């Protein structure tokens, strides 16, 4: 997941992916949890890949700035670690 800033069309459903290969270094993701602030949008379709985690977000409001955070642990009891991305509800 890039740590950049994005526009998310309020009428759309968008997938976000957090890439963790640099942290995992070959380890396996054990848990992945997504959160969004401010609360309101829906987080669904959560998935875990070999070195990434993804989710689908919908229901954002025009002009509101959001922080979407992925927190994970990996096999062996390591973590938790977090990565966030930032976006604003708005037309592209």
Protein Blocks (a to p, Z undefined) as FASTA:
>chain_A
ZZbdcdddfkbccdddddfklmnnopacfbdcdddddehiacehiacdfkbccdddehia
ehiacddddddddehiiacdddddddddddZZ
